[in-house]
Amino acid sequence: MLLNNIYLILKFDDRYLLVPQSDIELVETISTFTQYGLEAMVFNLNKDLLIQNSNQCKFIVLFKSTMVALLCEEVEKIKIDETEIQELSPVMRLSKSPITHLVTYKDQIACVCKGKTLVKYLLKL
């Protein structure tokens, strides 16, 4: 089970992805991030967690201890009770997918993963 109850909800391409807040280094608007002069490998994903090109994203989420970032349309911090998070059954897991758990958020199924797992997945795309 995941041991964190504060998550960032990353929204992109109508997909909600929850990542423990402790796995995130920085969340900024794209324009502010570029003003810092930081360089990062930046990924823009679609709802199937595949690379896409979209101008909808306003935020950049930088993962802790890496220079890997994800573009998002919205970012929100929430507290979730661990009892609300359901582990994916082995039959539902895809071998390369970073998704390990699911939760209901805004009447939709949201995916949950750890930051390190997501970074490893992104670097293999």
Secondary structure as GFF3:
##gff-version 3
##sequence-region A 1 125
A	DSSP	beta_strand	6	12	.	.	.	ID=ss1
A	DSSP	beta_strand	15	20	.	.	.	ID=ss2
A	DSSP	three_ten_helix	21	23	.	.	.	ID=ss3
A	DSSP	beta_strand	24	29	.	.	.	ID=ss4
A	DSSP	alpha_helix	30	36	.	.	.	ID=ss5
A	DSSP	beta_strand	41	43	.	.	.	ID=ss6
A	DSSP	beta_strand	59	63	.	.	.	ID=ss7
A	DSSP	beta_strand	68	72	.	.	.	ID=ss8
A	DSSP	beta_strand	74	79	.	.	.	ID=ss9
A	DSSP	three_ten_helix	82	84	.	.	.	ID=ss10
A	DSSP	beta_strand	86	87	.	.	.	ID=ss11
A	DSSP	beta_strand	101	105	.	.	.	ID=ss12
A	DSSP	beta_strand	108	112	.	.	.	ID=ss13
A	DSSP	alpha_helix	115	124	.	.	.	ID=ss14
###
